[in-house]
Every structure is written in C-alpha cells, then in structure tokens.
Amino acid sequence: MIHKSTISLIISVILIIALSAPAQGQALIEVSPSHLFFEGTEFESDTLSDTLIITNGGENPLNWSASWDEPWLHVQPSTGSAPDSVIIKVSAENLAYSQYSDQIIFESPDASNSPLIVDVIFRVQPPCQGKCGDANSDDAVGVSDAIWIINYVFIGGGIPEPVLACGDANGDCYVNISDAVWILIYVFQGGGSPGECCLDNWEGQGGNCCPF
C-alpha cells in the first residue's frame, strides 16, 4: 500500500515538471553564439563586425527586438522575425586603451524564455610600433638585434626600440636572454621567425610592437 506522503510527493513532482515545461506550440528564442569578443586599436575608425543567428526553438511565430547601451556597439537590424541573422558592429573611434563590455538584450513577447542576453567584450589596444624582434629598429632582424637585447639584459644598455615589446622575439611577454637566443637560431639555423610579440603586457612601457 502506497503511503499518502509518497502520493503527495509524486503529485508535487508531476506539477513541477508540468509547470516548468513550455506550453505546447510556444515560441523559444535562441541566439548563437551566446557571447562575442572583439579586439581593436584605440581611436581607429575601422568597424569590426560579427554575426548572430536567431532561431525559434518552439512552434509559434517569433518576433524579436534587441537593445543595448554603449555607443560603440551597433546591432543591425534591431528588430525582426526568427529565423534571422544580425550583424554586430563595434568601433573604437572614440575609445582609448581599455577593455569595454556591454550586453545585447533580445526580447520577444512571443517567447517563454525572453529576454535572452548576449555578452559583448571589446578589448581596445594602443597602436603598435616598430617590428617584433627588430630590437635596434633598423627594419631588419639579425645578429645586431640579439646583441642589442644582450646588452640591455646584462649591462644596462638601451631598451629595444621604438618600444620595449619589440625585443620580445619569442612572444612570451618578457624581454630576456631567451629572445636573443631565438633571434640567433632564426638567423643561423632557420628557426622560427619572431612572429607576433606578446600583447597586453606593456602598459606604461610604450605599448605594443607590430608583428614581424
């Protein structure tokens, strides 16, 4: 014989499942991807863009609208009907070096899961200078650059030019003897080129260096 408390528990579970399930035929707003990341250069007028896909995971028609706060962010179009695609644009034209964030809020009177939020991160870098690995700024990477770095590390010679980051030939976010070794292996043994110097590690030290 089933105890009354067991019957009550079963009824409660059934009610919870029934109430949490979307009504038959109801619209469900779905947005992919769920977050966006952009990297730009401070005060640069070029626009960066990406695409969001809006779909309906339910049965009934779904109309949607989008809202956001920051002036560096734009959503085109900002209203529509699913399925749909949306172009997300960002611009650093009026932004200084920093990391910025905003949220795009998608709402729909038709969807049981409205609103849906997409996070947007915009990392704005200072403009790069020089060439990665070209520590003496002579527009070439050679033995003289390795010597320049050795002098800087061991005897207090001048920092790599035009910014410290240009001495980071191996891209590990530091300037030390390993960068000089990297350059010598590149020159004499056909090793990997300097490539891209590390980003985000040079605040207060002149900023980033341009790729090799």
N, C-alpha and C positions, 0 to 999 in steps of 0.2 A: 504493500500500500504506500502510495506517494504522500509524503508529509505536506501539509498545507504550505509551510515555509518554502519548500522546494518548488511547488507550483507557482507561488508568488515570484520567486526568483526567475523562473523560466519566462513568465509573463513579462517581467521587467526587462529582461534581455531582449525579447522579441520587440517590445515597444521602442527600446533604444535604437535597435537596428532599423526599424521601420521609420522612425523619425529622422534619423541621420541620413538615410538614403534619399537621393534626389527624386523628386516627383517624376512619374513616367512622362517622357517626352520633353522634359525641361532642358533648357539650353545650359551649356557649361563652357565658359570662356577659357581657352588655353592659349598661352603665348610662349613662343620659343625663339631664342634662348631666354632663360629666366634672369640673366644679368648681362651687362655689356661693359667692356673695358676699352678705353681709348688712350693713346699716347700722342701728344702733340708738342709743338715748340711755342714758347711764350711769345705772345703778340704776333703770331703768324696768322695771316688771313685765310690760308687754305682751309677748306672744310673737310672733315673726316666723316665717314658715314658707314653704317651697317644696317642690316635688315632684320626686322622681327616678323615672324609668321604668326598670324592669329587664326585659330581654328575653333570649331564648335564641337565639343565632346558630347553634346546632347542631341536632341532631335528637333526641338522647336527652333525657328529662326533666331539669329542672334545679332543685334545691333550694338555697337560699342562706341565709346568715346575715350579719349586719352587726355590727361592733364599732367603738367609738370611745373616747376617753379623757376629754374635757373635760365637766364637769358642766353647762355652759351649753348643751350640744348634746344633742339627743334625736332618735332615729330610730324612727319608728312605721309599720309593725311592724318588728321587728329580725330576723325570720325569715320565710321564705315560699317560694313556688314561682313560677318565671317562666312566663308574663309576669306582672308585678306592678307596683304603684305604691307609693312610700314617701314619707311626709311627713317632712320635715326641719324641726325646730323649734329656734330659738335664743332665749335670754332674757338680757338684760343686767341682770337684777335685782340680781345680786351683783358686777357688773363696773364698774370705774372706766374713765375715758377712756383708751383704748389700742386697739391692733389685736390681735386674737386669731386663732389658727388651730388647726385640728385636721384629722384625716383619718378618713374613714369607710372601713373596710376590708370589702369584700364578698368572702366566701369561699364556695366550693362544692366538695364532694367530687366532684361530677359534671362540673365544667368543667375543660378542659385549660388555660385561661388564668387560673385562680384563683391568688392573690387579685387583685382589682381595687380601685383606690384612687380615692376622690373627695375632692379638697381642699376644705376649707371655710374661708373668711376671714370674720371678723366684726369690722367696724370700729365701735367704740363712741365716740360723740361726747358732749361735755358738753351739758347742756341749753341751748337758745338763749334769748336775752333780747332785749327791745326789738323793733323793726321795721326791716327793711332800708331805708335811705335816710332814716329819721327821726332825723337826727343830733342834734337837740336834745330828743328824747324827749317831744314834745308830742302824740303819737298822730296825726300828720298829716305828709305830705311836701310841702313848699312852699319858697318862696324863703328863708325863715329857715333851713332846713336847709343850703341851698347856702352862705349867709353863714357859718353855723357852721363848715362844712368849710373855707372860705376862711380864716377866722380861725385855725383850727387849723393849716393848712398854712403860712401866710405870717407870722403874727405870734405864734405860740405860744399860741394860745387853747386852751380846754379840748378834750379829745378828744371825739369823738362819744359820746353816751350811749344806753343804760347801758353799752355796750361799744364798743370801737374799731371792731369789724366792722360796726356799724350805719351807718358812714359809707361803706361800700364799695358805693355805689349801682349801679355798673356791673358788679359781680361779678368784678373782675379780681384780687382778693386784695390790693389796696393801697388806701389812702385818700390821695387827692391831688386836684389841681385838676380832673382829668377826672370825678371823681364829682360835683363841684359843677356842672360843665357838663351832665352827664347829667340832674341834677335840674332845671336851668333849662330844658333842651329839653323835658323831660317836662311841666313846668308851663306853658310859654308856647307850645310848638309841638306838643303832643300826642305827644311822643316816647315811647319805651318806658318803662314803669314800672320802678322799681328791681328788682322781682322777688326773686331769692334772692341774698343776699350770699354771697361765696365761703366755703366751708368749709375746714377743715384748715390754716388759715394764721394762727390767732390764739392758739396756745398761749402761755400766760404773759401774754396781753393781754386777759383777761376772758372768752374763749370766743366761741362763735358767736352771730350775730344771727338772729332769726326772719325768715322770708320776709315780704315786703311785703304 
